[in-house]
């Protein structure tokens, strides 16, 4: 990302004529600052990726089902080996349990433990407290605008990436 920001600083015209040089500089500084925020240590006793897997397992438990490693990978949009590594770490600490599926011995089911549920709950509460503190300086109108813009930006990015994947698929089919 830094190399792209360097190029943008050298030539603000890269992103077209839609931003003034001042706006371009402000955007670059904002992106750099956002990217430099280190969230390590924010969560209590877990990493953000561990929290994601725990939350996924908790949702399935709340719905009366158990999550498979493949389902977790699909839901979290990460690789099966990444889920397996995270699961191993959480299992060793008694936060999640891995059990072989009785119906399909090749499949591993993920269960959140009571310790894991309590840890997840504390961390979710911590996230909400932090979010409330972060958004406190914003007016209702600013928050509404931020939500709309973030949603629009995220959708535009998702659409663009999906288009790239479709193009790559077309070229690989030929």
QUICOR-V966107 format. One record per helix or strand. SS is the DSSP state (A for helix, B for strand). FROM is the first residue (numbers start at 1). LEN is the number of residues. Records with the same first field share a line. If there is no record, write none. Layout:
SS = FROM-LEN ; FROM-LEN
This chain:
A = 2-9 ; 12-4 ; 21-16 ; 48-15 ; 69-8 ; 80-13 ; 114-22 ; 140-34
B = 67-2 ; 96-5 ; 108-5
